[in-house]
């Protein structure tokens, strides 16, 4: 029997991760509360990862606008 040293879920999870180099993360519907501007990575579990490694909870984020350059 052959065992892999790689986790089986890595490839599947990567399909649900979204990355944007230019985005604005809002904490409210009125777009008055800006939580972050710049690069973001939305993880498969809904958490938003910032370039500094900080994570924003899905409960704190209302929506994310990606910027078209």
PyMOL commands that set and color helices and strands:
alter all, ss='L'
color gray80, all
select helices_A, chain A and resi 10-14
alter helices_A, ss='H'
color red, helices_A
select strands_A, chain A and resi 18-26+34-42+48-50+55-56+63-66
alter strands_A, ss='S'
color yellow, strands_A
deselect
rebuild
show_as cartoon
